[in-house]
Amino acid sequence: MFLASTVTTLRWHNFMAVQSASNKSINRRPKPRGGFGSLAALGAGYFRRWPNQRKQMKPGRRDIPIKIRISERRLVELQKHTWKMIEAYGLDTKIDNYKGVRPISFYRWDLDCILDVLSMALDDEKEYPDKKDEGYLKLHELYMALKKAYKETFG
């Protein structure tokens, strides 16, 4: 009885190993084929990535990140205005996901966008009609701190 169950178990494990080996060929990228009208006419760059991956901009080795920790109330006020950062490729989600525990890194183009959004928000009379409001003051403090860090780093 023991021998029969051991043989059955070994056969099952061998069967599963063969199945998993045959399933690996399904996930391979398509190979370019020559000839007129084929995908090879698109160039070698077409086959470098999976179809669902996009080319993303990455910072260069000389790009300087500014690390800053944003306190709770300032962060709440900043997160109110992330919807205005439409053209900032992932900056809005980066700020929305930030919890304020560790410093967050911003590059020059991130700070350009944040400073522009904050200056528009601070100048908007509908958003902050009372300049003595706590939210306005915290957002203005954040704006001044980011502007100071920007000028110290980039001149």
N, C-alpha and C positions, 0 to 999 in steps of 0.2 A: 504494500500500500504506500509506504513512504517513498519507495523508488519511483512508482508511477506518478505520484504528485510532483516529485522533483523534476522528472522528465517533462511533465506537462508545463511546469513553471518555466523551465529553461526554454522550451519551445515557444512559449508565449513571449518571453523577453526577447528572443531572437526575432520573432515576428514583428514586434514593436520596433526593434532596431532597424529592420529592413524598411518598415513603413516610414520611420522618421527620415531615413536616408533618401528615400524616393520623394518625400515631400520637399526636400531642400531644393530640388531642381525647379520647383514652381516659382520660387522667389527670385530667380536670377534675372538680371537686366537683359533686354533684347540685344542681340549681336547685330552690328551693322552689316548689311549685305550690299554688295556692289550692284551696279546696273542702273539703268535709266528709271527715274521716278521712285527710287528707294529712299529710305531715311538717311542713308549715308550722304546724300546730297546736302543735308542740313549742316554737315560739318561734325568735327569730332566733339565739340562742346555739348552736343545734344545728348551724348551717352555718358557724360561725366556724373550726372546726378540722377536720382530717382525722379520720376515725373512729378511727384507731390512736393519736392523740395525746390525752393526758390533761392535765387541768388540774393544774399543779404549783404548790406553794407557793414563792414567791420572797421573798427578804428585801427589806424596805422600805428606803427611802433613809436612814432613821435607825437602822437596825440596824447594830451595830458588830461587825465580824469581828475575832477575835483570831488573830493569826498566830504560830505557834509551830513550831519545828523539833524533831522527836522523834528522839532518837538510836537507833542500831541495836537495842541490847538492850531498851530501853524499848519500842520499836516492836514487837518480837517478842512481848513480854509483853502489850502492848495488843491485838495481833491475835489472841491466844489467846481473848480475851473478846468479840470482835465478834459472835459468835453470840447474845449476850445482848441486843444492841441491836435487837430485833425491831421495835419501834414507831418507830424513828428514821429512816424514809424515806430510804434511801440513805447514811446515815452509816456503816453497816457496810461497804458496798462502797467508800466513799471511803477508809476506813482500811485496808481490805485492799489497795487499789490504790496506796496511798502507799508510796513507796520510801525516804523520809527524806532526800532530797537537798535539797529546797527547803522553806521553811516551809509549813505547811498552815493553812488558815483555818477557824476554828470560830466559829459564831454562838452566841448565848446558849443557845438550845434544844439545840444540839449538846453544849455543855459540861455542861448539866444532865444529859443522858443519860449522857455519859462519866463524870462524877463519881459518879453513882449506881451505874453498873455497876462502876466501880473500887472504890468503898467496899464493895459486896457481895462482890466478889472478894477483897479484902483481909481481910474478916471471916470468910471461909469457911475453916474448919479443914481440910476435905477437900482443898481446892485447894492451900493453902499450910500444911502442918502445921508446917514449920520456919520461924520468923520470921527466921532468919539466912540463909536461902537467897538467892542472888544475884537470882533472878527476883522474889522478894517485895520485896527492897530496891529494885530498879529500878522496879518498879510503884509502890511507895510514893513514891519520888522523883518519878515522873511525876504521881501523884495530888496531891502537895503543890505541884508547879509549876503544874499546871492550876488548882488551887484558889486559889493566890496570884494568878494572872493574872485569874481570874474575879472575885475580890474587889477587885482594883485597878481593873478596868474597870467593873464593874456595882455595886460597893459592897457 
